[in-house]
Amino acid sequence: MGTNTDATGGVVPCKNPLALTGYYLAVFSLIPILGLALGIAAIIYGTLGYSAYQKEPRKRGQAHAWVAIILGSLTTPANIILLTEIFSGLGNLLPILNYLTL
């Protein structure tokens, strides 16, 4: 058996809260619109968590940090595109709204 003393068996990087926080932020960045801020935060926390892992490898959390960086890097531009499409669609509604109020 290993020398892990935590209840998760080392699967959850309890000793690297930055990587773990980045991971959860990345997962929740899949929520449309809200994901823009969460995706950016996931990239930051994932990078900090990976840096903490590199300084002290026994902290673990390398996989969680990578998921945070990669997923945050995918959801951030996706949410930017989504918001751009929403706002450009709203601009197309303005002539219709003006016509309806006449």
C-alpha positions in Angstrom: 0.0 0.0 0.0 1.0 3.6 -0.5 1.8 6.2 2.1 -1.3 8.3 1.4 -3.0 9.4 4.6 -5.9 11.3 3.1 -9.3 9.8 2.7 -9.4 10.2 -1.1 -6.4 8.0 -1.7 -4.6 10.8 -3.4 -7.2 11.2 -6.2 -8.2 14.7 -5.0 -5.2 16.9 -4.6 -6.1 18.2 -1.1 -2.5 19.6 -0.7 -2.8 21.7 -3.9 -6.0 23.8 -3.4 -5.1 26.1 -6.3 -5.2 23.2 -8.8 -8.4 21.8 -7.2 -10.1 25.3 -7.3 -9.0 25.8 -10.9 -10.5 22.4 -11.8 -13.9 23.2 -10.3 -13.9 26.6 -11.9 -13.2 25.0 -15.2 -16.0 22.5 -14.8 -18.5 25.3 -13.9 -17.2 27.4 -16.8 -19.3 25.1 -19.0 -22.3 27.2 -17.9 -23.0 29.6 -20.7 -22.3 33.3 -20.1 -21.2 32.7 -16.5 -18.4 30.7 -18.0 -16.6 33.7 -19.4 -15.4 34.9 -15.9 -15.1 31.3 -14.6 -13.0 30.2 -17.6 -10.5 33.1 -17.1 -10.3 32.3 -13.4 -9.8 28.6 -14.1 -6.8 29.4 -16.4 -5.3 31.6 -13.6 -5.9 29.1 -10.8 -4.8 26.2 -13.0 -1.5 27.9 -13.9 -0.9 28.8 -10.2 -1.7 25.2 -9.2 0.6 23.7 -11.8 3.4 26.1 -10.7 2.8 24.9 -7.1 3.1 21.3 -8.3 6.4 22.0 -10.1 7.9 23.7 -7.0 6.8 20.8 -4.8 5.8 17.6 -6.7 4.4 15.9 -3.6 1.6 18.4 -3.6 0.2 16.6 -6.6 -2.7 18.1 -8.6 -0.9 18.1 -12.0 -3.8 16.6 -13.8 -6.4 18.9 -12.2 -4.2 21.9 -13.1 -4.0 20.8 -16.7 -7.7 20.2 -16.9 -8.3 23.7 -15.5 -5.9 25.3 -18.0 -7.2 23.4 -21.1 -10.9 23.6 -20.3 -10.7 27.2 -19.3 -8.9 28.0 -22.6 -11.7 26.3 -24.5 -14.7 27.8 -22.7 -13.4 31.4 -22.5 -13.4 31.9 -26.3 -16.6 29.9 -26.7 -18.3 32.2 -24.2 -16.9 35.3 -26.0 -18.4 34.0 -29.3 -21.7 33.2 -27.6 -22.0 36.7 -26.1 -21.0 38.3 -29.4 -23.7 36.3 -31.1 -26.3 37.3 -28.5 -25.5 41.0 -28.7 -25.4 41.0 -32.4 -28.8 39.3 -32.4 -30.2 41.9 -30.1 -29.0 44.6 -32.4 -31.1 42.9 -35.2 -34.2 43.1 -32.9 -34.1 46.9 -32.5 -35.8 47.7 -35.8 -38.5 45.2 -35.0 -39.0 46.7 -31.6 -39.2 50.2 -33.1 -41.8 49.1 -35.6 -43.9 47.4 -32.8 -44.0 50.6 -30.7 -45.3 52.8 -33.5 
